[in-house]
Amino acid sequence: MAERPDLITLTEPRSPAAEAYRTLRTNLTFFAALDRPIETLVVTSAAPDEGKSEVLANLAVTMAQGERRTILVDADLRRPGLHEIFGVSNDRGLMTMILEEEAVDDPPLLEVGVDNLLLMPSGPLP
């Protein structure tokens, strides 16, 4: 995978920011384990350009590095960005699964160069 400045957890794994993502992962995992393990996590905000994609991408990387099988789904159908952060195609994705019945049997999951992490991009915009 090419060098991605948005993925500080990969480009600067010893930085304070990368450590903050690992702390977030640990806290989410610990507090969720008090009741039951996290299976799904949704990240959103009230306005665009608040850094959701960058935060989510880095959190997904730390989850995968923590030996958790992780699938990252870009459900932003207006301004998808996760495919750009990971440098992969957005030709197939969530919209493909919604529009093409046969895609449900073969979900468009892409390897992004991080063990235990797969990405489902948004796919072609509606």
Backbone atoms as SQL, in Angstrom:
CREATE TABLE atoms (id INTEGER PRIMARY KEY, chain TEXT, resi INTEGER, resn TEXT, atom TEXT, x REAL, y REAL, z REAL);
INSERT INTO atoms VALUES
  (1, 'A', 1, 'MET', 'N', 0.846, -1.181, 0.000),
  (2, 'A', 1, 'MET', 'CA', 0.000, 0.000, 0.000),
  (3, 'A', 1, 'MET', 'C', 0.885, 1.236, 0.000),
  (4, 'A', 2, 'ALA', 'N', 0.510, 2.210, -0.789),
  (5, 'A', 2, 'ALA', 'CA', 1.267, 3.451, -0.866),
  (6, 'A', 2, 'ALA', 'C', 1.160, 4.211, 0.452),
  (7, 'A', 3, 'GLU', 'N', 2.080, 5.109, 0.678),
  (8, 'A', 3, 'GLU', 'CA', 2.086, 5.942, 1.879),
  (9, 'A', 3, 'GLU', 'C', 0.830, 6.804, 1.923),
  (10, 'A', 4, 'ARG', 'N', 0.058, 6.707, 2.990),
  (11, 'A', 4, 'ARG', 'CA', -1.200, 7.441, 3.148),
  (12, 'A', 4, 'ARG', 'C', -1.111, 8.329, 4.378),
  (13, 'A', 5, 'PRO', 'N', -1.017, 9.650, 4.208),
  (14, 'A', 5, 'PRO', 'CA', -0.876, 10.554, 5.352),
  (15, 'A', 5, 'PRO', 'C', -2.062, 10.515, 6.310),
  (16, 'A', 6, 'ASP', 'N', -3.267, 10.151, 5.816),
  (17, 'A', 6, 'ASP', 'CA', -4.433, 10.077, 6.696),
  (18, 'A', 6, 'ASP', 'C', -4.357, 8.897, 7.660),
  (19, 'A', 7, 'LEU', 'N', -3.550, 7.912, 7.330),
  (20, 'A', 7, 'LEU', 'CA', -3.455, 6.712, 8.153),
  (21, 'A', 7, 'LEU', 'C', -2.241, 6.778, 9.067),
  (22, 'A', 8, 'ILE', 'N', -2.319, 7.627, 10.060),
  (23, 'A', 8, 'ILE', 'CA', -1.197, 7.834, 10.971),
  (24, 'A', 8, 'ILE', 'C', -0.868, 6.568, 11.751),
  (25, 'A', 9, 'THR', 'N', -1.859, 5.697, 11.914),
  (26, 'A', 9, 'THR', 'CA', -1.626, 4.436, 12.620),
  (27, 'A', 9, 'THR', 'C', -0.693, 3.516, 11.837),
  (28, 'A', 10, 'LEU', 'N', -0.567, 3.758, 10.522),
  (29, 'A', 10, 'LEU', 'CA', 0.370, 2.991, 9.697),
  (30, 'A', 10, 'LEU', 'C', 1.642, 3.766, 9.401),
  (31, 'A', 11, 'THR', 'N', 1.515, 5.070, 9.138),
  (32, 'A', 11, 'THR', 'CA', 2.681, 5.849, 8.739),
  (33, 'A', 11, 'THR', 'C', 3.560, 6.267, 9.914),
  (34, 'A', 12, 'GLU', 'N', 2.939, 6.485, 11.067),
  (35, 'A', 12, 'GLU', 'CA', 3.686, 6.883, 12.268),
  (36, 'A', 12, 'GLU', 'C', 3.147, 6.125, 13.480),
  (37, 'A', 13, 'PRO', 'N', 3.347, 4.807, 13.522),
  (38, 'A', 13, 'PRO', 'CA', 2.726, 3.995, 14.561),
  (39, 'A', 13, 'PRO', 'C', 3.155, 4.316, 15.990),
  (40, 'A', 14, 'ARG', 'N', 4.275, 5.000, 16.162),
  (41, 'A', 14, 'ARG', 'CA', 4.743, 5.344, 17.510),
  (42, 'A', 14, 'ARG', 'C', 4.360, 6.769, 17.920),
  (43, 'A', 15, 'SER', 'N', 3.609, 7.450, 17.083),
  (44, 'A', 15, 'SER', 'CA', 3.236, 8.832, 17.380),
  (45, 'A', 15, 'SER', 'C', 2.156, 8.891, 18.470),
  (46, 'A', 16, 'PRO', 'N', 2.049, 10.034, 19.145),
  (47, 'A', 16, 'PRO', 'CA', 0.985, 10.191, 20.145),
  (48, 'A', 16, 'PRO', 'C', -0.420, 10.018, 19.547),
  (49, 'A', 17, 'ALA', 'N', -0.612, 10.441, 18.317),
  (50, 'A', 17, 'ALA', 'CA', -1.931, 10.286, 17.685),
  (51, 'A', 17, 'ALA', 'C', -2.259, 8.816, 17.467),
  (52, 'A', 18, 'ALA', 'N', -1.284, 8.034, 16.991),
  (53, 'A', 18, 'ALA', 'CA', -1.511, 6.603, 16.789),
  (54, 'A', 18, 'ALA', 'C', -1.786, 5.924, 18.127),
  (55, 'A', 19, 'GLU', 'N', -1.077, 6.337, 19.152),
  (56, 'A', 19, 'GLU', 'CA', -1.325, 5.777, 20.487),
  (57, 'A', 19, 'GLU', 'C', -2.722, 6.134, 20.976),
  (58, 'A', 20, 'ALA', 'N', -3.205, 7.316, 20.640),
  (59, 'A', 20, 'ALA', 'CA', -4.563, 7.718, 21.027),
  (60, 'A', 20, 'ALA', 'C', -5.603, 6.810, 20.362),
  (61, 'A', 21, 'TYR', 'N', -5.375, 6.432, 19.107),
  (62, 'A', 21, 'TYR', 'CA', -6.294, 5.502, 18.442),
  (63, 'A', 21, 'TYR', 'C', -6.259, 4.130, 19.112),
  (64, 'A', 22, 'ARG', 'N', -5.081, 3.684, 19.519),
  (65, 'A', 22, 'ARG', 'CA', -5.002, 2.391, 20.216),
  (66, 'A', 22, 'ARG', 'C', -5.707, 2.466, 21.570),
  (67, 'A', 23, 'THR', 'N', -5.586, 3.601, 22.248),
  (68, 'A', 23, 'THR', 'CA', -6.290, 3.787, 23.522),
  (69, 'A', 23, 'THR', 'C', -7.798, 3.774, 23.305),
  (70, 'A', 24, 'LEU', 'N', -8.260, 4.424, 22.244),
  (71, 'A', 24, 'LEU', 'CA', -9.687, 4.409, 21.905),
  (72, 'A', 24, 'LEU', 'C', -10.151, 2.976, 21.652),
  (73, 'A', 25, 'ARG', 'N', -9.378, 2.227, 20.881),
  (74, 'A', 25, 'ARG', 'CA', -9.714, 0.820, 20.611),
  (75, 'A', 25, 'ARG', 'C', -9.816, 0.035, 21.907),
  (76, 'A', 26, 'THR', 'N', -8.838, 0.207, 22.782),
  (77, 'A', 26, 'THR', 'CA', -8.833, -0.518, 24.044),
  (78, 'A', 26, 'THR', 'C', -10.040, -0.147, 24.897),
  (79, 'A', 27, 'ASN', 'N', -10.335, 1.136, 24.971),
  (80, 'A', 27, 'ASN', 'CA', -11.477, 1.578, 25.771),
  (81, 'A', 27, 'ASN', 'C', -12.793, 1.042, 25.209),
  (82, 'A', 28, 'LEU', 'N', -12.960, 1.110, 23.907),
  (83, 'A', 28, 'LEU', 'CA', -14.177, 0.579, 23.291),
  (84, 'A', 28, 'LEU', 'C', -14.307, -0.920, 23.551),
  (85, 'A', 29, 'THR', 'N', -13.218, -1.632, 23.388),
  (86, 'A', 29, 'THR', 'CA', -13.224, -3.077, 23.589),
  (87, 'A', 29, 'THR', 'C', -13.500, -3.423, 25.051),
  (88, 'A', 30, 'PHE', 'N', -12.849, -2.720, 25.972),
  (89, 'A', 30, 'PHE', 'CA', -13.012, -3.002, 27.398),
  (90, 'A', 30, 'PHE', 'C', -14.434, -2.708, 27.861),
  (91, 'A', 31, 'PHE', 'N', -14.940, -1.515, 27.557),
  (92, 'A', 31, 'PHE', 'CA', -16.260, -1.144, 28.056),
  (93, 'A', 31, 'PHE', 'C', -17.359, -1.962, 27.391),
  (94, 'A', 32, 'ALA', 'N', -17.156, -2.338, 26.155),
  (95, 'A', 32, 'ALA', 'CA', -18.142, -3.185, 25.482),
  (96, 'A', 32, 'ALA', 'C', -18.142, -4.574, 26.095),
  (97, 'A', 33, 'ALA', 'N', -16.974, -5.064, 26.493),
  (98, 'A', 33, 'ALA', 'CA', -16.866, -6.409, 27.047),
  (99, 'A', 33, 'ALA', 'C', -17.571, -6.524, 28.393),
  (100, 'A', 34, 'LEU', 'N', -17.847, -5.402, 29.041),
  (101, 'A', 34, 'LEU', 'CA', -18.568, -5.459, 30.311),
  (102, 'A', 34, 'LEU', 'C', -19.972, -6.013, 30.103),
  (103, 'A', 35, 'ASP', 'N', -20.555, -5.725, 28.972),
  (104, 'A', 35, 'ASP', 'CA', -21.898, -6.209, 28.666),
  (105, 'A', 35, 'ASP', 'C', -21.834, -7.326, 27.619),
  (106, 'A', 36, 'ARG', 'N', -21.304, -6.987, 26.447),
  (107, 'A', 36, 'ARG', 'CA', -21.086, -7.974, 25.379),
  (108, 'A', 36, 'ARG', 'C', -20.138, -7.342, 24.352),
  (109, 'A', 37, 'PRO', 'N', -19.393, -8.163, 23.620),
  (110, 'A', 37, 'PRO', 'CA', -18.399, -7.629, 22.670),
  (111, 'A', 37, 'PRO', 'C', -19.042, -6.788, 21.562),
  (112, 'A', 38, 'ILE', 'N', -18.304, -5.801, 21.096),
  (113, 'A', 38, 'ILE', 'CA', -18.763, -4.967, 19.984),
  (114, 'A', 38, 'ILE', 'C', -18.744, -5.806, 18.713),
  (115, 'A', 39, 'GLU', 'N', -19.846, -5.799, 18.003),
  (116, 'A', 39, 'GLU', 'CA', -19.894, -6.442, 16.695),
  (117, 'A', 39, 'GLU', 'C', -20.065, -5.411, 15.596),
  (118, 'A', 40, 'THR', 'N', -20.708, -4.285, 15.932),
  (119, 'A', 40, 'THR', 'CA', -20.944, -3.222, 14.963),
  (120, 'A', 40, 'THR', 'C', -20.698, -1.884, 15.640),
  (121, 'A', 41, 'LEU', 'N', -20.044, -0.995, 14.921),
  (122, 'A', 41, 'LEU', 'CA', -19.782, 0.341, 15.419),
  (123, 'A', 41, 'LEU', 'C', -20.100, 1.321, 14.299),
  (124, 'A', 42, 'VAL', 'N', -20.902, 2.336, 14.591),
  (125, 'A', 42, 'VAL', 'CA', -21.269, 3.335, 13.596),
  (126, 'A', 42, 'VAL', 'C', -20.655, 4.670, 14.010),
  (127, 'A', 43, 'VAL', 'N', -20.033, 5.351, 13.054),
  (128, 'A', 43, 'VAL', 'CA', -19.443, 6.662, 13.310),
  (129, 'A', 43, 'VAL', 'C', -20.121, 7.670, 12.396),
  (130, 'A', 44, 'THR', 'N', -20.593, 8.756, 12.972),
  (131, 'A', 44, 'THR', 'CA', -21.255, 9.806, 12.191),
  (132, 'A', 44, 'THR', 'C', -21.043, 11.151, 12.876),
  (133, 'A', 45, 'SER', 'N', -21.476, 12.207, 12.227),
  (134, 'A', 45, 'SER', 'CA', -21.438, 13.540, 12.828),
  (135, 'A', 45, 'SER', 'C', -22.512, 14.388, 12.174),
  (136, 'A', 46, 'ALA', 'N', -22.710, 15.567, 12.718),
  (137, 'A', 46, 'ALA', 'CA', -23.775, 16.437, 12.244),
  (138, 'A', 46, 'ALA', 'C', -23.414, 17.216, 10.988),
  (139, 'A', 47, 'ALA', 'N', -22.147, 17.337, 10.697),
  (140, 'A', 47, 'ALA', 'CA', -21.732, 18.180, 9.570),
  (141, 'A', 47, 'ALA', 'C', -20.642, 17.491, 8.747),
  (142, 'A', 48, 'PRO', 'N', -20.491, 17.890, 7.490),
  (143, 'A', 48, 'PRO', 'CA', -19.407, 17.333, 6.673),
  (144, 'A', 48, 'PRO', 'C', -18.048, 17.889, 7.100),
  (145, 'A', 49, 'ASP', 'N', -16.997, 17.219, 6.646),
  (146, 'A', 49, 'ASP', 'CA', -15.617, 17.672, 6.863),
  (147, 'A', 49, 'ASP', 'C', -15.225, 17.781, 8.334),
  (148, 'A', 50, 'GLU', 'N', -15.739, 16.871, 9.154),
  (149, 'A', 50, 'GLU', 'CA', -15.336, 16.857, 10.556),
  (150, 'A', 50, 'GLU', 'C', -14.313, 15.757, 10.854),
  (151, 'A', 51, 'GLY', 'N', -13.909, 15.024, 9.819),
  (152, 'A', 51, 'GLY', 'CA', -12.857, 14.024, 9.984),
  (153, 'A', 51, 'GLY', 'C', -13.342, 12.617, 10.276),
  (154, 'A', 52, 'LYS', 'N', -14.600, 12.325, 10.000),
  (155, 'A', 52, 'LYS', 'CA', -15.154, 10.991, 10.276),
  (156, 'A', 52, 'LYS', 'C', -14.371, 9.893, 9.567),
  (157, 'A', 53, 'SER', 'N', -14.136, 10.070, 8.289),
  (158, 'A', 53, 'SER', 'CA', -13.470, 9.025, 7.496),
  (159, 'A', 53, 'SER', 'C', -12.064, 8.750, 8.019),
  (160, 'A', 54, 'GLU', 'N', -11.334, 9.795, 8.338),
  (161, 'A', 54, 'GLU', 'CA', -9.975, 9.627, 8.846),
  (162, 'A', 54, 'GLU', 'C', -9.975, 8.918, 10.201),
  (163, 'A', 55, 'VAL', 'N', -10.863, 9.332, 11.085),
  (164, 'A', 55, 'VAL', 'CA', -10.957, 8.697, 12.404),
  (165, 'A', 55, 'VAL', 'C', -11.355, 7.234, 12.255),
  (166, 'A', 56, 'LEU', 'N', -12.366, 6.983, 11.453),
  (167, 'A', 56, 'LEU', 'CA', -12.849, 5.625, 11.270),
  (168, 'A', 56, 'LEU', 'C', -11.788, 4.729, 10.628),
  (169, 'A', 57, 'ALA', 'N', -11.083, 5.241, 9.642),
  (170, 'A', 57, 'ALA', 'CA', -10.030, 4.457, 8.980),
  (171, 'A', 57, 'ALA', 'C', -8.930, 4.087, 9.973),
  (172, 'A', 58, 'ASN', 'N', -8.489, 5.036, 10.773),
  (173, 'A', 58, 'ASN', 'CA', -7.437, 4.761, 11.751),
  (174, 'A', 58, 'ASN', 'C', -7.921, 3.835, 12.859),
  (175, 'A', 59, 'LEU', 'N', -9.158, 4.002, 13.294),
  (176, 'A', 59, 'LEU', 'CA', -9.700, 3.102, 14.305),
  (177, 'A', 59, 'LEU', 'C', -9.803, 1.679, 13.747),
  (178, 'A', 60, 'ALA', 'N', -10.241, 1.551, 12.498),
  (179, 'A', 60, 'ALA', 'CA', -10.338, 0.230, 11.867),
  (180, 'A', 60, 'ALA', 'C', -8.964, -0.428, 11.773),
  (181, 'A', 61, 'VAL', 'N', -7.946, 0.342, 11.434),
  (182, 'A', 61, 'VAL', 'CA', -6.581, -0.199, 11.365),
  (183, 'A', 61, 'VAL', 'C', -6.163, -0.719, 12.740),
  (184, 'A', 62, 'THR', 'N', -6.405, 0.048, 13.794),
  (185, 'A', 62, 'THR', 'CA', -5.991, -0.407, 15.126),
  (186, 'A', 62, 'THR', 'C', -6.796, -1.623, 15.578),
  (187, 'A', 63, 'MET', 'N', -8.075, -1.684, 15.202),
  (188, 'A', 63, 'MET', 'CA', -8.874, -2.872, 15.539),
  (189, 'A', 63, 'MET', 'C', -8.268, -4.100, 14.845),
  (190, 'A', 64, 'ALA', 'N', -7.950, -3.959, 13.570),
  (191, 'A', 64, 'ALA', 'CA', -7.363, -5.065, 12.814),
  (192, 'A', 64, 'ALA', 'C', -5.993, -5.450, 13.382),
  (193, 'A', 65, 'GLN', 'N', -5.197, -4.460, 13.757),
  (194, 'A', 65, 'GLN', 'CA', -3.886, -4.745, 14.343),
  (195, 'A', 65, 'GLN', 'C', -4.024, -5.435, 15.695),
  (196, 'A', 66, 'GLY', 'N', -5.160, -5.237, 16.349),
  (197, 'A', 66, 'GLY', 'CA', -5.432, -5.900, 17.621),
  (198, 'A', 66, 'GLY', 'C', -6.023, -7.287, 17.439),
  (199, 'A', 67, 'GLU', 'N', -5.817, -7.867, 16.250),
  (200, 'A', 67, 'GLU', 'CA', -6.250, -9.227, 15.930),
  (201, 'A', 67, 'GLU', 'C', -7.774, -9.381, 15.859),
  (202, 'A', 68, 'ARG', 'N', -8.481, -8.297, 15.577),
  (203, 'A', 68, 'ARG', 'CA', -9.928, -8.376, 15.385),
  (204, 'A', 68, 'ARG', 'C', -10.222, -8.313, 13.897),
  (205, 'A', 69, 'ARG', 'N', -10.936, -9.286, 13.398),
  (206, 'A', 69, 'ARG', 'CA', -11.349, -9.268, 11.995),
  (207, 'A', 69, 'ARG', 'C', -12.283, -8.076, 11.818),
  (208, 'A', 70, 'THR', 'N', -11.942, -7.178, 10.898),
  (209, 'A', 70, 'THR', 'CA', -12.644, -5.910, 10.770),
  (210, 'A', 70, 'THR', 'C', -13.082, -5.683, 9.326),
  (211, 'A', 71, 'ILE', 'N', -14.338, -5.313, 9.168),
  (212, 'A', 71, 'ILE', 'CA', -14.862, -4.916, 7.860),
  (213, 'A', 71, 'ILE', 'C', -15.315, -3.477, 7.989),
  (214, 'A', 72, 'LEU', 'N', -14.731, -2.620, 7.198),
  (215, 'A', 72, 'LEU', 'CA', -15.027, -1.196, 7.190),
  (216, 'A', 72, 'LEU', 'C', -15.939, -0.907, 6.003),
  (217, 'A', 73, 'VAL', 'N', -17.123, -0.358, 6.272),
  (218, 'A', 73, 'VAL', 'CA', -18.104, -0.094, 5.216),
  (219, 'A', 73, 'VAL', 'C', -18.279, 1.409, 5.076),
  (220, 'A', 74, 'ASP', 'N', -18.079, 1.911, 3.860),
  (221, 'A', 74, 'ASP', 'CA', -18.295, 3.335, 3.583),
  (222, 'A', 74, 'ASP', 'C', -19.746, 3.515, 3.139),
  (223, 'A', 75, 'ALA', 'N', -20.577, 3.981, 4.062),
  (224, 'A', 75, 'ALA', 'CA', -22.006, 4.181, 3.778),
  (225, 'A', 75, 'ALA', 'C', -22.321, 5.629, 3.436),
  (226, 'A', 76, 'ASP', 'N', -21.292, 6.430, 3.206),
  (227, 'A', 76, 'ASP', 'CA', -21.502, 7.825, 2.816),
  (228, 'A', 76, 'ASP', 'C', -21.781, 7.852, 1.313),
  (229, 'A', 77, 'LEU', 'N', -23.042, 7.992, 0.965),
  (230, 'A', 77, 'LEU', 'CA', -23.418, 7.945, -0.452),
  (231, 'A', 77, 'LEU', 'C', -23.417, 9.316, -1.101),
  (232, 'A', 78, 'ARG', 'N', -23.038, 10.341, -0.378),
  (233, 'A', 78, 'ARG', 'CA', -22.916, 11.686, -0.957),
  (234, 'A', 78, 'ARG', 'C', -21.466, 12.037, -1.244),
  (235, 'A', 79, 'ARG', 'N', -20.602, 11.815, -0.251),
  (236, 'A', 79, 'ARG', 'CA', -19.187, 12.166, -0.399),
  (237, 'A', 79, 'ARG', 'C', -18.307, 11.065, 0.188),
  (238, 'A', 80, 'PRO', 'N', -18.292, 9.904, -0.440),
  (239, 'A', 80, 'PRO', 'CA', -17.479, 8.805, 0.096),
  (240, 'A', 80, 'PRO', 'C', -15.998, 9.142, 0.039),
  (241, 'A', 81, 'GLY', 'N', -15.250, 8.668, 1.022),
  (242, 'A', 81, 'GLY', 'CA', -13.831, 8.986, 1.045),
  (243, 'A', 81, 'GLY', 'C', -12.919, 7.857, 1.469),
  (244, 'A', 82, 'LEU', 'N', -13.477, 6.787, 2.018),
  (245, 'A', 82, 'LEU', 'CA', -12.607, 5.715, 2.514),
  (246, 'A', 82, 'LEU', 'C', -11.802, 5.054, 1.404),
  (247, 'A', 83, 'HIS', 'N', -12.369, 4.944, 0.212),
  (248, 'A', 83, 'HIS', 'CA', -11.614, 4.336, -0.898),
  (249, 'A', 83, 'HIS', 'C', -10.392, 5.182, -1.237),
  (250, 'A', 84, 'GLU', 'N', -10.512, 6.503, -1.103),
  (251, 'A', 84, 'GLU', 'CA', -9.371, 7.386, -1.374),
  (252, 'A', 84, 'GLU', 'C', -8.301, 7.242, -0.292),
  (253, 'A', 85, 'ILE', 'N', -8.723, 7.161, 0.961),
  (254, 'A', 85, 'ILE', 'CA', -7.765, 7.018, 2.055),
  (255, 'A', 85, 'ILE', 'C', -6.937, 5.745, 1.873),
  (256, 'A', 86, 'PHE', 'N', -7.592, 4.659, 1.464),
  (257, 'A', 86, 'PHE', 'CA', -6.892, 3.385, 1.310),
  (258, 'A', 86, 'PHE', 'C', -6.348, 3.171, -0.100),
  (259, 'A', 87, 'GLY', 'N', -6.655, 4.077, -1.021),
  (260, 'A', 87, 'GLY', 'CA', -6.119, 3.982, -2.379),
  (261, 'A', 87, 'GLY', 'C', -6.653, 2.802, -3.170),
  (262, 'A', 88, 'VAL', 'N', -7.962, 2.544, -3.053),
  (263, 'A', 88, 'VAL', 'CA', -8.576, 1.442, -3.791),
  (264, 'A', 88, 'VAL', 'C', -9.708, 1.976, -4.671),
  (265, 'A', 89, 'SER', 'N', -10.199, 1.117, -5.537),
  (266, 'A', 89, 'SER', 'CA', -11.265, 1.477, -6.467),
  (267, 'A', 89, 'SER', 'C', -12.611, 1.616, -5.755),
  (268, 'A', 90, 'ASN', 'N', -13.457, 2.475, -6.291),
  (269, 'A', 90, 'ASN', 'CA', -14.819, 2.644, -5.793),
  (270, 'A', 90, 'ASN', 'C', -15.824, 2.145, -6.838),
  (271, 'A', 91, 'ASP', 'N', -15.383, 1.264, -7.743),
  (272, 'A', 91, 'ASP', 'CA', -16.251, 0.769, -8.814),
  (273, 'A', 91, 'ASP', 'C', -17.380, -0.115, -8.303),
  (274, 'A', 92, 'ARG', 'N', -17.109, -0.871, -7.248),
  (275, 'A', 92, 'ARG', 'CA', -18.125, -1.748, -6.641),
  (276, 'A', 92, 'ARG', 'C', -18.107, -1.506, -5.146),
  (277, 'A', 93, 'GLY', 'N', -19.280, -1.671, -4.520),
  (278, 'A', 93, 'GLY', 'CA', -19.343, -1.464, -3.085),
  (279, 'A', 93, 'GLY', 'C', -20.753, -1.616, -2.552),
  (280, 'A', 94, 'LEU', 'N', -21.072, -0.825, -1.556),
  (281, 'A', 94, 'LEU', 'CA', -22.372, -0.894, -0.896),
  (282, 'A', 94, 'LEU', 'C', -23.524, -0.709, -1.879),
  (283, 'A', 95, 'MET', 'N', -23.428, 0.274, -2.769),
  (284, 'A', 95, 'MET', 'CA', -24.498, 0.491, -3.751),
  (285, 'A', 95, 'MET', 'C', -24.646, -0.706, -4.684),
  (286, 'A', 96, 'THR', 'N', -23.555, -1.379, -4.992),
  (287, 'A', 96, 'THR', 'CA', -23.618, -2.584, -5.818),
  (288, 'A', 96, 'THR', 'C', -24.469, -3.637, -5.124),
  (289, 'A', 97, 'MET', 'N', -24.263, -3.800, -3.813),
  (290, 'A', 97, 'MET', 'CA', -25.042, -4.780, -3.062),
  (291, 'A', 97, 'MET', 'C', -26.519, -4.396, -3.004),
  (292, 'A', 98, 'ILE', 'N', -26.793, -3.111, -2.941),
  (293, 'A', 98, 'ILE', 'CA', -28.181, -2.655, -2.882),
  (294, 'A', 98, 'ILE', 'C', -28.879, -2.858, -4.224),
  (295, 'A', 99, 'LEU', 'N', -28.163, -2.593, -5.320),
  (296, 'A', 99, 'LEU', 'CA', -28.778, -2.616, -6.644),
  (297, 'A', 99, 'LEU', 'C', -28.715, -3.958, -7.362),
  (298, 'A', 100, 'GLU', 'N', -27.727, -4.782, -7.045),
  (299, 'A', 100, 'GLU', 'CA', -27.555, -6.054, -7.749),
  (300, 'A', 100, 'GLU', 'C', -27.759, -7.217, -6.790),
  (301, 'A', 101, 'GLU', 'N', -28.816, -7.952, -7.006),
  (302, 'A', 101, 'GLU', 'CA', -29.179, -9.047, -6.117),
  (303, 'A', 101, 'GLU', 'C', -28.055, -10.060, -5.944),
  (304, 'A', 102, 'GLU', 'N', -27.354, -10.387, -7.024),
  (305, 'A', 102, 'GLU', 'CA', -26.294, -11.396, -6.939),
  (306, 'A', 102, 'GLU', 'C', -25.082, -10.917, -6.142),
  (307, 'A', 103, 'ALA', 'N', -24.947, -9.608, -5.939),
  (308, 'A', 103, 'ALA', 'CA', -23.813, -9.076, -5.180),
  (309, 'A', 103, 'ALA', 'C', -23.904, -9.440, -3.701),
  (310, 'A', 104, 'VAL', 'N', -25.094, -9.779, -3.233),
  (311, 'A', 104, 'VAL', 'CA', -25.268, -10.163, -1.838),
  (312, 'A', 104, 'VAL', 'C', -24.501, -11.453, -1.543),
  (313, 'A', 105, 'ASP', 'N', -24.430, -12.348, -2.522),
  (314, 'A', 105, 'ASP', 'CA', -23.717, -13.608, -2.341),
  (315, 'A', 105, 'ASP', 'C', -22.205, -13.445, -2.462),
  (316, 'A', 106, 'ASP', 'N', -21.766, -12.385, -3.095),
  (317, 'A', 106, 'ASP', 'CA', -20.340, -12.118, -3.284),
  (318, 'A', 106, 'ASP', 'C', -20.076, -10.643, -2.963),
  (319, 'A', 107, 'PRO', 'N', -20.079, -10.298, -1.669),
  (320, 'A', 107, 'PRO', 'CA', -19.933, -8.887, -1.302),
  (321, 'A', 107, 'PRO', 'C', -18.624, -8.290, -1.810),
  (322, 'A', 108, 'PRO', 'N', -18.679, -7.042, -2.270),
  (323, 'A', 108, 'PRO', 'CA', -17.479, -6.376, -2.802),
  (324, 'A', 108, 'PRO', 'C', -16.554, -5.886, -1.688),
  (325, 'A', 109, 'LEU', 'N', -15.823, -6.813, -1.082),
  (326, 'A', 109, 'LEU', 'CA', -14.876, -6.476, -0.020),
  (327, 'A', 109, 'LEU', 'C', -13.469, -6.440, -0.599),
  (328, 'A', 110, 'LEU', 'N', -12.737, -5.385, -0.303),
  (329, 'A', 110, 'LEU', 'CA', -11.399, -5.196, -0.855),
  (330, 'A', 110, 'LEU', 'C', -10.339, -5.300, 0.223),
  (331, 'A', 111, 'GLU', 'N', -9.234, -5.957, -0.104),
  (332, 'A', 111, 'GLU', 'CA', -8.084, -5.961, 0.793),
  (333, 'A', 111, 'GLU', 'C', -7.388, -4.615, 0.667),
  (334, 'A', 112, 'VAL', 'N', -6.928, -4.082, 1.799),
  (335, 'A', 112, 'VAL', 'CA', -6.325, -2.756, 1.804),
  (336, 'A', 112, 'VAL', 'C', -4.877, -2.765, 2.280),
  (337, 'A', 113, 'GLY', 'N', -4.288, -3.960, 2.392),
  (338, 'A', 113, 'GLY', 'CA', -2.890, -4.042, 2.791),
  (339, 'A', 113, 'GLY', 'C', -2.678, -4.095, 4.292),
  (340, 'A', 114, 'VAL', 'N', -3.744, -4.312, 5.058),
  (341, 'A', 114, 'VAL', 'CA', -3.649, -4.446, 6.514),
  (342, 'A', 114, 'VAL', 'C', -4.285, -5.785, 6.869),
  (343, 'A', 115, 'ASP', 'N', -3.530, -6.646, 7.542),
  (344, 'A', 115, 'ASP', 'CA', -4.088, -7.938, 7.949),
  (345, 'A', 115, 'ASP', 'C', -5.352, -7.734, 8.770),
  (346, 'A', 116, 'ASN', 'N', -6.340, -8.582, 8.568),
  (347, 'A', 116, 'ASN', 'CA', -7.614, -8.571, 9.300),
  (348, 'A', 116, 'ASN', 'C', -8.533, -7.407, 8.941),
  (349, 'A', 117, 'LEU', 'N', -8.201, -6.624, 7.922),
  (350, 'A', 117, 'LEU', 'CA', -9.035, -5.474, 7.558),
  (351, 'A', 117, 'LEU', 'C', -9.462, -5.562, 6.100),
  (352, 'A', 118, 'LEU', 'N', -10.774, -5.499, 5.886),
  (353, 'A', 118, 'LEU', 'CA', -11.358, -5.436, 4.545),
  (354, 'A', 118, 'LEU', 'C', -12.198, -4.184, 4.456),
  (355, 'A', 119, 'LEU', 'N', -12.299, -3.615, 3.253),
  (356, 'A', 119, 'LEU', 'CA', -13.076, -2.406, 3.025),
  (357, 'A', 119, 'LEU', 'C', -14.164, -2.678, 1.999),
  (358, 'A', 120, 'MET', 'N', -15.379, -2.240, 2.334),
  (359, 'A', 120, 'MET', 'CA', -16.443, -2.198, 1.343),
  (360, 'A', 120, 'MET', 'C', -16.656, -0.726, 1.029),
  (361, 'A', 121, 'PRO', 'N', -16.187, -0.269, -0.130),
  (362, 'A', 121, 'PRO', 'CA', -16.387, 1.128, -0.492),
  (363, 'A', 121, 'PRO', 'C', -17.874, 1.410, -0.735),
  (364, 'A', 122, 'SER', 'N', -18.221, 2.645, -0.951),
  (365, 'A', 122, 'SER', 'CA', -19.618, 3.001, -1.196),
  (366, 'A', 122, 'SER', 'C', -20.104, 2.479, -2.545),
  (367, 'A', 123, 'GLY', 'N', -19.199, 2.355, -3.484),
  (368, 'A', 123, 'GLY', 'CA', -19.585, 1.948, -4.834),
  (369, 'A', 123, 'GLY', 'C', -20.031, 3.161, -5.640),
  (370, 'A', 124, 'PRO', 'N', -20.521, 2.923, -6.860),
  (371, 'A', 124, 'PRO', 'CA', -20.929, 4.028, -7.718),
  (372, 'A', 124, 'PRO', 'C', -22.034, 4.860, -7.060),
  (373, 'A', 125, 'LEU', 'N', -21.889, 6.155, -7.131),
  (374, 'A', 125, 'LEU', 'CA', -22.862, 7.032, -6.460),
  (375, 'A', 125, 'LEU', 'C', -24.205, 6.974, -7.183),
  (376, 'A', 126, 'PRO', 'N', -25.302, 6.999, -6.407),
  (377, 'A', 126, 'PRO', 'CA', -26.638, 6.938, -7.027),
  (378, 'A', 126, 'PRO', 'C', -26.965, 8.194, -7.793);
